[in-house]
Structure formats: structure tokens, C-alpha cells
């Protein structure tokens, strides 16, 4: 985990599930209360790339096959759900929507959910890859 660097006027995107929003594939959140204190100091914009990409909640779990999130963006890997259905386009669409928000809001960085095919850094998820490729700092929790 990289140390979060910020100023009180900064805007960060944050995985909505980390703030208690029930948007994960299983319809649950992955609430991380230590992050709640940031609400007093930063502007946080909650996002769920998979929902922004058009996937429902709940939805079938998915993982990247054949590479990482950058490979998905380049068409060299796929995101497959547990039924073998290719949901890559929804993940790419969601990543693009998050990237639009990041650029429009001139964010300082993104605080994303670890071990997610969208948001994770290890392995690198689709949205995390899109944000990094555009030059944004990405942190995971």
C-alpha cells in the first residue's frame, strides 16, 4: 500500500464500496472505516466502475484472464465472469466513465478497492490501469 499524500483542498475518487455502498458483485460493501476520517479533510467522489459500465448489482463475480487491466484495455486480455461470459466491454466502459470524472473534476488521485478486477493494483484492474495510464495517482485499500 502506497502512503496517501494529500492537501485539504484535494478531490479524490474513491471506490464506493469502501464507503459502505452496497455495490460489489455480491451486493455487499467492503466498508473500510479508517477511510471515513478523510471525509472531513478531502472532497471524495464515490464511484463504482462496474456499475458505471452497466453491470447490475448483484452480478456474477469476474476476473481478468490472459493478463492484467492494461492488457484488457489494449484488447489482449478479457474479463470473464464465473459462467465464462466476456464482460470486458462493461469493465472498459466503466473505466472510461471513471476516467472522464477524474479529468472533469481534476482529481488528485483515486483511492480504490484492492483485489478487484476493476480497481485493484495487484493485480492491476481495468479502471486502475486507465487512471494510471492517464497519469493519475492510484492508491488501494
Protein Blocks (a to p, Z undefined) as FASTA:
>chain_A
ZZddddfkbccdddfklnopafbfnopacddfklmmmmmmmccddddfklmnopacdddd
dddehiafklmmnopaccddfkopafklmmmmmmmmmmmmmmmnopabdcddehiaklmm
bdcdfklmmmmmnopacddZZ
